[in-house]
Each structure stands twice: as C-alpha cells, then as structure tokens.
C-alpha cells in the first residue's frame, strides 16, 4: 500500500483562497460591487420593497468590517514606527 501526498497545486489554491478571504481590500471591493448597483435600484423607487434592501443590509456590514480591518492595520503599523 502506498501513501500518496496531496499535490502542491490544490494546496497552493487553498493558500491563495485563504489569502484572498483575509485581504480587507477584497472585502471593500466586493461589498461596493453589491452596494452601488443596489442603491441605484433602491433610489429609482423607494416605496417598493426589493431584494436590493437585503443585499444592502448584508454588504454594508461587510464594507464596514473591511474598512475597520484596514484602519486597524494602518494604526498598528504607525505604532510600530513610533517605537
């Protein structure tokens, strides 16, 4: 019986996906991709409840969380330079 190791390419793909998931800039871009079109549809007729309200409710906290992570990293790096 042979033990086969996982090939390197799926492991690289997993590492790349983890890096993309943890990148706050990707979160900002993705959330803005959902927020901006939703706002255009909502502002077209605000009296009708649309699925865009739900998309906006989900993507806006993602946007804020990503911005918080970016600012926290910026402030932490500034403290490192101060020491």
N, C-alpha and C positions, 0 to 999 in steps of 0.2 A: 504494500500500500504506500502510495506517495502522498506527501503533503505538498499542496500547491499554494504558493503565496499569491496574494492578490496582485494583479499587475499594477504598475505605477500609475497608469493613466486614470483609472477611477479614483485613486487616492488623490491625485492632483486635482481632479474635478471637484472632489469633496472639499479640499482645502480652498479652492477658488470660490466655491459657493459660500463657504463659511466667511471668507474674507469679504465677499460682496454683501452678505447679510449684516455683518458688523460695521460696514462702512456707513457713517451717518450721511455722507453726501448723496449716496444712492437713495437713502430714505427720503431726503429732501426732494430729489428729482422725481422719484416715483409718486410721492404724495402730491406734488404740484401738477404732475400729469393728470391726476384724478381731480384735483381741486378746481383748476382753471376751467375745464370744459363743464364741470358741474355747475359752477357759478353762472356761466353763460346761459345754461338751460334754465336754471332757477330764476334768474333775473328776467328772463323772457316773459314768464307769467308766474308771479309769486303766489297766486291764490290756489294753485293746483299742487297737491302733494305728489311728488315724483320720487323715483328711486334715487335721484341725484342728492336728495336730502340725506339719505342713508350713506351714500358714497362720501359725501362731505363730512358726515359725522364720524366716519371711520378714518378717513385720510387726514383730517385736520389734527387729531392727536398724534398720528404718526409723524406729521410735519413738525409739530412742537417738540416731540421727543427727540427727533433727529437734530433739530436746532439746539436743544439743550445739551446733547452729547457733544456737538461741535464746540459750543461755547465753553463747556466744562474742560474739554481737551485744550482749548486755547488758553484758558485761565491757568490750568495746571502747568502748561509749558512756560507760561510767563513767570510763575512762581519758581520754576527750576532755574530760569535765567537770573532771577533776583538773588539767589543764594550764592 
